[in-house]
Amino acid sequence: MRMTTPESMQQLQGSILNIMQSKDSTLCVDNTFHIVEIDSSLKISKNIQVTKNVESPHRYSHAFGVSPLAYFCIPIFGEKKAFIIKLDNAKPQPIATLEDHDGDVESSAFSNDGRFFATGGQDGRVFFYDGQSFLPITSLLARSDYISTIRFSKSGEFVAISGFDKFTLIFDMLRHNIAFNFATNDVVEDCAFFDNDEKILLVCRNNASIIFSLKDGKIISQEYPFAFWPTSIAIDSEENYALVGTRSNTLYVIALKDNTKAMEIKNDHAGTASLTFSHDYLYIGSVDGSLLIINYNEGKDDLQASLDRKDYKSAREAINNNVFLSIHPLTKIFDEVWPQILRQAIDLLNQDSIEEAIELTEPFVVSPSKKNEFSFYLAQKDGVKTFLEFIAKKDYTKAYEMLKTTKFLVKTQAYEKLENIWNKAFFDAKKLLIENADANKRLAEQTLAPFNKTPKKELIVQLLRNCDVFEKAEALIKKQNFKEYFSLTFQFSFLRETDLYKKVLLVGERMLANLIELEKNFHYEEAKKIAQTLLVFPTLKRTANERIVLMQQKEKLLNAIEAKDIKKVYALIDEIESLRTMEQFKEFTKDFLHHYEEAKPYAYNGNAKHAMVLFGEYLEIDYWIDKIGSLLKIAYLKQIEKALHNIEINWSITLKRYFERYGKSFELVKLLQNHEAKAILDQFEGEGESDGYRRCGFVDSVVIYIVRQEK
């Protein structure tokens, strides 16, 4: 489909590498070092080149970061450093110079709220900073190859870091540890979190689209929907679709529910370097400097009106006028009504009304999956017609024989029609037998006779022999005695072939949905009662049991939170990580995070002792040990930095104390690079443990002074 006419189009100097929504505007940066602000009228209000006569990054670089708080990361290539600049009024203000990397910055990113900033370099290292002070927070061990992309989750709790080594690491920003590390079959070009940060979409250079589940801890889907190298991702607010830009003139729409291509959109500007939804507009940044600003909701009212009157043809026309309406939540109705539309189309095909069937489905078959489904039935229409003819002639034997060789028929309305005829005959016969088995047996046999040579034969035999069992089963369901009913179905397996059995299972599914809703709203007692009932449902027993256990765990956690039992709360979370998503727990963590923020200034000043005092009993909580360890590492490094010119330092013991806790960390090696103590560090065997503090614990100071004996 063709691209929608932009609401506005602006021309920047170079390839638009990053776009970010700010408070009242949208911020951009291009590869000629121009930073640009787009105001609410969709015009350029500021356009400033922050440096000249330096090497430009490549046209699809991820190195330039933009914060919603109007900070910009501007790497200087060949110099292994990056400048942080704040756009303040009309003049950019230099804020910090970052020089931690041993190679050029390849990727950088701010969190969505601007709290955190991260850089990844050619040295394979990743450094995290505070998003406003740009003081260090923590760093990761070096990888074997360049870092290709860094993306924060919406909440800022997780960050995905991909490298040219074809591994993606998901770092837990809350706890400062690695949550997951997994391989892909090619380099990840971009990624984005969705589904409440429980999943992540990754696009690779080999045209793969991958979905990784944080809940399951594994890749759950891998497809190859792209014909061109994908470059960038933007996910809609409802998290139903992802827009994926490429190095061509094609933009892809990916349905996140099943990782399939929903649509291709052709752009007049080949090469999409960046994509962002900002202030109700879609921003598309091209390598030629074109910035397309699209009102992706244009025509929404026309779409709504057409859908309200079930005029799907007009609804599709509204979408054709603005292709981006195809990802609007309103269009979910196309999925919801499709089964009904398909059945109507099949009926038309059976009547040889092919043109009418095509016209009916036309607004829907834009979707490749729907098109394939309808095309299948279109190709098989003669088979359905024959099947319906057998039903019309009451030749049920041949109809059921067709089902063995033509499997797709079970998905048709024609099959439903056959099953309805059978269910009515079975019900009528059963009613006759229940009224008077002896007197009505022959009449019941006649009622069921058309099905005697079908797969229903065994059920007919059992009904004629055991009509009292069927009667008992119905009586148990009327009393909602599910336990006895399912016990009866295991005793008499033929009961599981009845329509009643299917209906009972559907009742169970509805009860489970009600249970989940009650659980969400913390009505655990009511939910547990339903779960106890569902334990007797063979298909739901496992799920019901899991829900009971989960509710018990949640109650334990809520009780521990109410009692402010810190050790018990975090022990439960360590045991059951999924409880971390509970809002009550998130609220509970605010106490630790408050202590952490209080401790930071002391750590940055090297005062580990005061920081430890502020952490108090949290020092004994394993859940937070890595986050505390990251902060105290900063304190210990500051202590060593302050001691570098002090001749009274016992460097052997000092470095040993640090080495035991953090190994030969990159930061320490860099700190000692021009100091005589570096020779002492080099003598230590191996690289040490980066989390040795877990074994050795924390100390007030790693610096040890020489003890001079008095003469």
C-alpha positions in Angstrom: 0.0 0.0 0.0 1.1 3.6 -0.6 2.2 5.9 2.2 -0.3 8.3 3.6 0.2 11.9 2.7 2.2 13.5 5.6 0.7 16.2 7.7 4.0 17.9 7.5 7.4 17.2 5.9 10.6 18.8 7.1 14.1 18.6 5.5 17.1 18.1 7.8 20.8 18.2 6.7 21.6 14.5 7.2 20.3 11.1 8.0 17.9 11.4 10.9 19.4 9.0 13.5 17.1 9.4 16.5 13.7 11.0 17.3 12.3 11.4 20.8 9.1 12.8 22.2 9.8 15.7 24.6 7.4 17.6 26.9 5.9 19.9 24.3 7.9 19.1 21.2 9.7 16.4 19.3 13.5 16.3 19.3 15.7 14.9 16.5 19.4 14.5 15.7 21.0 13.8 12.4 24.4 12.4 11.3 25.7 15.9 10.4 25.5 16.8 14.2 22.4 19.0 13.8 20.0 18.9 16.7 16.4 19.9 15.8 13.3 20.7 17.7 9.8 20.3 16.1 7.2 22.4 17.8 3.4 21.7 18.2 2.7 23.3 14.8 5.0 20.6 13.3 7.6 23.2 12.2 11.3 23.4 13.0 11.7 25.8 15.9 15.4 25.1 16.6 18.1 23.8 14.3 21.6 23.9 15.6 24.8 22.2 14.5 26.7 21.3 17.6 30.1 20.5 16.0 31.8 20.6 12.7 34.8 19.2 10.9 34.5 15.8 12.6 33.8 12.3 11.2 30.1 11.6 10.6 28.6 8.3 11.7 27.1 6.0 9.1 23.5 6.7 8.0 21.9 4.0 10.2 24.0 4.6 13.3 22.5 4.0 16.8 25.2 6.0 18.5 23.3 9.3 19.0 21.0 9.3 22.0 18.1 11.8 22.7 16.5 12.2 26.1 12.9 13.3 26.6 14.5 15.9 29.0 16.3 17.5 26.0 19.7 16.0 26.5 21.7 14.7 23.5 24.5 12.3 23.3 26.9 13.3 20.6 29.8 10.8 20.1 33.0 12.0 18.5 34.3 9.3 16.3 38.0 8.4 16.4 38.3 10.0 19.9 36.6 7.3 22.1 34.4 9.9 23.8 30.9 11.4 23.7 29.6 14.8 24.7 26.3 15.3 26.5 24.6 18.5 25.4 21.3 20.0 26.8 19.1 22.0 24.5 18.3 25.0 26.7 16.2 27.7 25.1 18.0 28.4 21.8 21.5 27.6 22.9 22.9 24.1 23.5 24.7 23.7 26.9 27.6 21.3 27.3 26.8 19.1 30.3 29.4 16.3 30.5 32.1 14.5 28.5 32.0 10.7 28.7 35.4 9.0 28.2 34.9 5.6 29.8 35.1 3.5 26.5 38.2 2.1 25.0 36.7 2.4 21.6 34.1 4.6 19.9 30.5 4.6 21.0 28.4 2.4 18.7 25.1 2.7 20.5 23.5 4.9 23.1 20.0 5.2 24.6 18.0 7.1 27.2 15.2 5.5 29.2 11.7 6.7 28.2 11.5 8.9 31.4 15.0 10.2 31.0 16.2 8.7 34.4 18.9 6.5 32.9 21.4 6.7 30.0 23.5 3.9 28.6 26.3 3.7 26.0 27.7 0.7 24.2 31.0 0.7 22.4 33.4 -0.9 20.0 35.2 -2.2 23.0 32.1 -4.4 23.8 31.5 -2.5 27.0 28.3 -1.0 28.3 28.2 1.9 30.8 25.1 3.1 32.6 24.7 6.7 33.9 22.2 8.8 35.7 20.2 10.5 33.0 20.6 14.1 34.4 23.8 14.2 36.4 25.6 11.7 34.1 27.4 10.2 37.0 28.1 6.5 36.7 25.6 3.9 37.9 27.2 0.6 36.8 28.9 -1.1 34.0 29.0 -4.6 32.3 31.8 -6.9 31.6 33.3 -6.5 28.1 31.8 -8.5 25.3 33.8 -10.1 22.4 32.5 -7.7 19.8 30.9 -4.3 19.2 27.6 -3.4 20.9 25.0 -3.0 18.1 22.0 -1.6 19.9 20.6 -0.6 23.3 16.9 -0.3 24.1 15.2 0.4 27.4 11.8 -1.1 28.3 8.9 1.3 28.8 9.1 1.1 32.6 12.9 1.5 32.6 13.2 -1.7 34.6 14.9 -3.6 31.9 17.3 -2.8 29.0 18.1 -5.0 26.0 21.7 -4.9 24.8 22.6 -6.6 21.5 26.1 -7.1 20.0 27.8 -8.1 16.9 28.6 -11.4 18.8 24.9 -12.2 18.0 23.9 -12.3 21.7 21.3 -10.2 23.3 21.6 -9.6 27.0 18.6 -8.3 29.1 19.8 -6.3 32.1 17.6 -5.8 35.1 18.0 -2.1 36.0 16.1 -2.5 39.2 18.4 -5.2 40.6 21.6 -4.5 38.6 22.0 -8.1 37.4 21.6 -10.0 34.1 18.1 -11.4 33.7 18.6 -13.2 30.4 21.3 -13.8 27.8 20.3 -15.5 24.5 21.7 -16.0 21.0 20.1 -14.9 17.7 21.1 -16.2 14.3 22.3 -12.8 13.1 23.1 -9.3 14.5 20.1 -7.6 16.0 19.6 -4.2 14.3 16.8 -2.9 16.6 14.4 -4.1 19.3 11.5 -2.9 21.4 9.7 -4.1 24.5 5.9 -4.7 24.5 3.1 -6.6 26.4 3.8 -4.7 29.7 7.5 -5.3 29.2 7.1 -9.1 29.3 8.1 -9.5 25.7 10.6 -8.0 23.3 10.6 -7.8 19.5 14.0 -8.0 17.8 14.7 -7.5 14.1 17.9 -8.9 12.6 20.1 -8.1 9.6 19.1 -11.5 8.0 15.4 -10.2 7.9 14.3 -12.2 10.9 11.6 -11.0 13.3 12.0 -12.6 16.7 9.9 -12.4 19.9 11.5 -13.2 23.2 9.4 -13.8 26.3 10.8 -12.5 29.6 8.1 -14.6 31.3 9.2 -17.8 29.7 12.8 -16.9 29.4 13.1 -18.0 25.8 12.5 -17.1 22.1 8.8 -18.0 21.4 8.6 -16.9 17.8 10.9 -16.5 14.8 9.7 -15.5 11.4 11.3 -13.9 8.3 8.8 -11.3 7.1 11.2 -8.8 5.6 12.5 -8.6 2.1 15.0 -5.9 3.1 17.4 -5.2 5.9 15.3 -3.9 8.9 16.6 -0.8 10.7 14.1 0.6 13.2 11.0 -0.2 15.2 8.1 1.8 16.6 5.3 0.1 18.6 1.8 1.5 18.6 0.3 2.7 22.0 -2.0 -0.4 22.2 1.0 -2.7 21.6 -0.9 -4.6 18.9 1.4 -3.7 16.0 5.0 -2.8 15.3 6.1 -0.6 12.4 9.5 -1.7 11.1 11.6 0.5 8.8 14.1 -0.9 6.4 17.0 0.2 4.2 14.5 0.3 1.3 11.4 2.2 0.5 9.3 -0.4 2.3 7.8 0.0 5.8 6.4 -3.2 7.4 3.5 -3.6 9.8 4.0 -6.6 12.1 1.1 -8.1 14.1 2.6 -8.7 17.5 0.1 -11.3 18.6 1.6 -13.9 16.1 4.7 -12.1 14.7 3.3 -12.1 11.2 3.4 -9.5 8.4 0.1 -7.6 8.4 1.0 -5.1 5.6 3.7 -3.5 3.5 3.7 0.3 3.0 5.7 2.0 0.2 7.5 5.2 1.0 8.8 7.8 -1.5 12.0 8.2 0.6 14.1 5.0 0.5 16.0 4.2 3.7 14.3 4.6 7.1 16.8 5.4 9.8 14.4 6.2 12.7 10.7 5.8 13.7 8.8 7.3 16.6 5.3 7.9 17.8 5.2 11.4 19.3 2.3 13.7 20.4 -0.3 11.8 18.3 1.9 11.8 15.2 4.2 9.2 13.6 7.6 10.6 12.8 9.6 8.8 10.0 13.3 9.8 9.7 14.9 9.0 6.4 18.6 8.8 5.4 18.1 11.6 2.9 17.2 14.0 5.7 13.4 13.9 5.0 11.3 13.9 8.2 7.8 12.8 7.5 5.2 13.7 10.2 2.0 11.7 9.7 -1.3 12.1 11.4 -1.9 8.4 11.9 -5.4 9.0 13.3 -6.7 11.0 10.3 -10.1 9.7 9.2 -10.7 7.9 12.5 -14.2 9.3 12.8 -15.2 8.1 9.3 -13.8 4.7 10.2 -15.7 4.6 13.5 -19.0 5.6 11.7 -18.5 2.9 9.0 -17.8 0.2 11.6 -20.8 1.2 13.7 -23.1 0.6 10.7 -21.2 -2.6 9.8 -20.2 -1.1 6.5 -16.9 -2.8 6.2 -16.3 -1.7 2.6 -16.5 2.0 3.6 -14.3 1.2 6.7 -11.7 -0.2 4.4 -11.9 2.8 2.1 -11.2 5.0 5.2 -8.1 2.9 6.0 -7.0 3.1 2.3 -7.1 6.9 2.7 -4.8 6.6 5.7 -3.0 3.3 5.7 -1.9 3.8 9.4 -5.5 3.5 10.5 -4.9 -0.2 9.9 -3.1 -0.3 13.3 -5.8 1.6 15.1 -7.5 -0.3 17.9 -10.8 0.1 16.1 -9.7 -2.3 13.4 -9.7 -5.2 15.9 -13.3 -5.6 14.8 -12.1 -6.9 11.5 -10.6 -9.9 13.4 -13.6 -10.3 15.7 -16.2 -10.5 12.9 -14.1 -12.4 10.4 -15.3 -15.9 11.4 -18.9 -14.8 10.8 -18.0 -13.2 7.5 -16.1 -16.3 6.4 -19.1 -18.5 7.2 -21.3 -16.2 5.1 -18.8 -16.3 2.3 -18.6 -20.1 2.4 -22.4 -20.3 2.2 -22.3 -18.0 -0.9 -19.6 -20.2 -2.4 -21.8 -23.2 -1.9 -24.6 -21.5 -3.8 -22.1 -20.7 -6.6 -22.3 -17.0 -5.7 -18.6 -16.5 -6.1 -18.6 -12.8 -7.0 -20.8 -12.0 -4.0 -18.4 -14.0 -1.7 -15.4 -12.2 -3.1 -17.1 -8.8 -2.6 -18.1 -9.7 1.0 -14.6 -10.7 2.0 -12.8 -8.0 0.0 -12.5 -5.5 3.0 -10.9 -8.3 5.1 -8.5 -10.1 2.8 -6.0 -7.3 3.0 -4.6 -9.4 5.8 -2.5 -12.2 4.2 -3.8 -14.8 6.8 -7.4 -14.0 6.0 -6.7 -14.0 2.3 -5.1 -17.4 2.5 -8.1 -18.7 4.5 -10.7 -17.5 2.1 -8.6 -18.7 -0.9 -8.5 -22.1 0.6 -12.3 -22.4 0.8 -12.6 -20.8 -2.6 -10.4 -23.6 -4.1 -12.4 -26.2 -2.2 -15.9 -24.9 -2.9 -16.9 -28.0 -4.9 -16.0 -30.2 -2.0 -18.2 -28.2 0.4 -21.0 -28.3 -2.1 -20.9 -32.1 -2.4 -20.8 -32.3 1.4 -23.9 -30.2 1.7 -25.7 -32.3 -1.0 -25.1 -35.4 1.1 -26.6 -33.7 4.2 -29.6 -32.5 2.1 -30.2 -36.1 1.0 -29.8 -37.3 4.6 -26.9 -39.5 3.4 -25.0 -39.0 6.6 -22.8 -42.0 6.1 -21.2 -40.5 3.0 -21.0 -37.1 4.7 -19.0 -38.5 7.6 -16.8 -40.5 5.1 -15.9 -37.2 3.4 -14.7 -35.8 6.7 -12.0 -38.5 6.9 -10.4 -37.4 3.6 -11.4 -33.7 3.5 -10.2 -32.5 7.0 -11.0 -28.8 6.4 -14.7 -29.5 6.4 -14.8 -29.7 10.2 -14.2 -25.9 10.2 -17.1 -25.1 8.0 -20.7 -24.1 8.7 -21.8 -27.1 6.8 -20.2 -29.4 9.4 -21.9 -27.4 12.2 -25.2 -28.1 10.3 -24.5 -31.8 10.3 -23.6 -31.9 14.0 -26.8 -29.9 14.8 -28.9 -32.6 13.0 -27.1 -35.3 14.9 -27.4 -33.6 18.3 -31.2 -33.1 17.7 -31.7 -36.8 16.8 -29.6 -37.9 19.8 -31.6 -35.6 22.1 -35.0 -36.8 20.8 -34.0 -40.4 21.1 -32.6 -39.9 24.6 -35.8 -38.1 25.6 -37.9 -41.1 24.3 -35.8 -43.6 26.2 -35.9 -41.6 29.4 -39.7 -41.4 29.2 -40.2 -45.1 28.7 -37.2 -47.2 27.6 -39.1 -50.4 26.8 -42.0 -48.8 25.0 -40.0 -46.3 23.0 -36.9 -48.3 22.2 -37.9 -49.0 18.6 -38.9 -45.4 18.0 -35.5 -44.3 19.4 -33.7 -46.7 17.1 -35.6 -45.3 14.1 -34.7 -41.8 15.1 -31.0 -42.7 15.2 -31.0 -45.1 12.2 -29.6 -42.6 9.6 -26.4 -42.4 11.7 -26.0 -46.2 12.2 -23.1 -46.4 9.7 -21.3 -43.3 10.9 -18.7 -42.7 13.6 -21.7 -42.1 15.9 -22.6 -45.8 15.9 -20.8 -46.6 19.2 -22.6 -43.7 21.0 -25.9 -45.0 19.6 -25.2 -48.4 21.0 -24.3 -47.1 24.4 -27.4 -44.9 24.5 -29.7 -47.8 23.8 -28.0 -49.9 26.4 -27.4 -47.2 29.1 -30.1 -44.5 28.8 -30.2 -44.3 32.6 -26.5 -43.2 32.5 -27.3 -40.3 30.2 -30.2 -39.4 32.4 -28.0 -39.5 35.5 -25.4 -37.3 33.8 -28.0 -34.6 32.9 -29.3 -34.7 36.5 -25.9 -34.2 37.9 -25.2 -31.2 35.7 -28.6 -29.6 36.6 -27.5 -29.9 40.3 -24.0 -28.5 39.3 -22.5 -31.6 40.8 -19.4 -31.5 38.5 -17.4 -33.9 40.7 -19.9 -36.8 40.3 -20.5 -35.9 36.7 -16.8 -36.1 35.7 -16.5 -39.3 37.7 -19.3 -40.7 35.7 -17.7 -39.7 32.4 -14.5 -41.6 33.4 -16.6 -44.6 34.3 -18.5 -44.4 31.0 -16.1 -42.9 28.4 -18.9 -42.6 25.8 -20.3 -39.7 27.8 -17.3 -37.6 26.7 -18.5 -37.8 23.1 -21.7 -36.0 23.8 -22.7 -32.4 23.2 -23.4 -32.0 26.9 -19.8 -32.8 27.8 -18.6 -30.0 25.4 -21.0 -27.6 27.0 -19.9 -28.4 30.5 -16.2 -27.8 29.4 -17.3 -24.4 28.1 -18.9 -23.6 31.4 -15.6 -24.4 33.0 -13.8 -22.0 30.7 -16.2 -19.2 31.6 -15.7 -20.0 35.3 -11.9 -19.8 34.8 -12.2 -16.4 33.2 -14.3 -15.2 36.1 -11.7 -16.6 38.5 -8.9 -14.7 36.8 -10.9 -11.4 37.0 -11.6 -11.9 40.7 -7.9 -12.7 41.3 -6.9 -9.5 39.5 -9.1 -7.5 41.9 -7.7 -9.4 44.9 -11.0 -11.2 45.7 -9.0 -14.3 46.6 -11.6 -16.1 48.7 -14.2 -16.0 45.9 -11.6 -16.9 43.3 -10.3 -19.9 45.4 -13.9 -21.2 45.7 -14.2 -21.3 41.9 -10.7 -22.8 41.6 -11.7 -25.6 44.0 -14.7 -26.4 41.8 -12.5 -26.4 38.7 -10.2 -28.9 40.2 -12.6 -31.7 39.1 -12.6 -30.5 35.5 -10.1 -32.8 33.7 -9.0 -30.1 31.2 -8.7 -27.4 33.8 -7.4 -29.2 36.9 -3.7 -28.2 36.4 -4.6 -24.6 35.7 -6.9 -24.4 38.7 -4.3 -25.9 40.9 -1.7 -23.4 39.6 -4.0 -20.5 40.3 -4.7 -21.7 43.9 -0.9 -22.0 44.6 -0.3 -18.5 43.0 -3.1 -16.9 45.1 -1.7 -18.5 48.2 1.7 -17.1 47.3 0.3 -13.6 46.7 -1.5 -13.7 50.0 1.7 -14.6 51.8 3.4 -11.7 50.0 0.7 -9.2 50.9 0.7 -10.4 54.5 4.5 -9.9 54.7 4.2 -6.5 53.1 1.5 -5.5 55.6 3.8 -6.7 58.4 6.7 -4.9 56.9 8.7 -8.1 57.1 11.5 -7.1 54.7 13.4 -10.4 54.8 10.2 -12.5 54.2 9.0 -10.2 51.4 12.3 -10.5 49.4 12.7 -14.2 50.2 9.3 -14.8 48.6 10.2 -12.7 45.5 13.5 -14.6 45.2 11.5 -17.8 45.2 8.7 -16.6 42.9 10.0 -14.0 40.5 6.6 -13.5 38.9 5.3 -11.8 42.0 7.6 -8.9 41.2 5.0 -7.5 38.9 2.4 -6.9 41.8 1.8 -3.2 42.3 2.0 -3.7 46.1 5.5 -5.1 45.8 6.5 -2.3 43.5 5.3 0.2 46.1 7.2 -1.7 48.8 10.5 -1.4 46.9 10.2 2.4 47.1 11.6 2.2 50.6 14.8 0.6 49.4 15.1 2.9 46.4 14.7 5.9 48.7 17.7 4.5 50.8 19.6 4.0 47.5 19.1 7.6 46.4 20.1 8.8 49.8 23.3 6.7 49.7 24.4 7.8 46.2 26.0 11.1 47.1 28.0 9.5 49.8 29.2 6.7 47.5 30.2 9.2 44.8 32.3 11.0 47.5 33.9 7.7 48.6 32.1 7.5 51.9 31.1 3.8 51.7 30.6 3.6 55.5 27.8 6.2 55.5 26.2 4.6 52.5 26.2 1.2 54.3 24.7 2.8 57.4 21.9 4.2 55.2 21.2 0.8 53.6 20.8 -0.7 57.1 19.2 -4.1 57.1 19.0 -4.1 53.3 22.6 -5.1 53.3 21.4 -8.6 54.3 18.8 -8.8 51.5 20.1 -10.9 48.6 17.6 -9.4 46.3 19.3 -6.0 46.3 22.9 -7.2 46.8 24.0 -6.5 43.2 22.5 -3.0 43.2 24.2 -2.2 46.5 27.4 -3.8 45.2 27.3 -1.5 42.1 27.0 1.6 44.2 29.7 0.6 46.8 32.0 -0.2 43.9 31.8 3.4 42.9 32.6 4.4 46.5 35.6 2.1 46.6 37.0 3.4 43.3 36.6 6.9 44.7 38.5 5.9 47.8 41.3 4.5 45.6 41.3 7.6 43.4 41.7 9.9 46.4 44.6 7.8 47.7 46.6 7.7 44.5 49.0 10.4 45.6 49.2 9.4 49.2 52.5 7.7 50.1 51.0 6.1 53.2 48.9 3.5 51.4 49.5 -0.2 51.6 48.7 -0.9 48.0 49.1 -4.7 48.2 46.3 -5.0 50.8 44.2 -2.2 49.4 44.1 -3.7 45.9 43.6 -7.2 47.3 40.5 -6.0 49.2 39.1 -4.5 46.0 40.2 -7.5 43.9 38.4 -9.9 46.2 35.2 -8.1 45.7 35.3 -6.8 42.1 38.3 -8.5 40.4 40.4 -6.6 37.9 37.6 -4.3 36.9 38.0 -2.1 33.9 37.5 1.0 36.0 40.3 0.0 38.4 42.8 -0.8 35.6 42.1 2.5 34.0 42.5 4.3 37.3 45.9 2.8 37.9 47.2 3.0 34.3 49.9 5.6 35.2 50.4 4.5 38.8 53.1 2.3 40.3 50.3 0.3 42.0 49.4 -1.1 38.6 52.4 -3.5 38.8 51.0 -4.9 42.1 47.6 -5.4 40.5 49.2 -7.2 37.5 50.7 -9.8 39.9 47.3 -10.9 41.0 46.4 -14.2 39.4 43.5 -14.3 37.0 40.8 -11.6 36.5 39.0 -12.2 39.8 35.2 -12.3 40.4 33.1 -9.3 39.4 30.6 -10.3 42.1 33.1 -11.4 44.8 31.3 -9.1 47.2 28.7 -11.8 47.5 31.3 -14.0 49.1 33.5 -11.4 50.9 30.9 -8.9 52.0 31.3 -5.2 52.1 33.7 -3.1 54.1 33.8 0.6 55.2 36.9 1.2 53.2 39.2 -0.8 50.9 42.0 1.6 51.4 44.5 0.4 54.0 47.2 2.7 55.4 50.8 1.7 56.2 51.2 1.2 59.9 54.5 2.7 61.0 56.0 1.4 64.2 57.3 4.0 66.6 61.0 3.8 67.4 
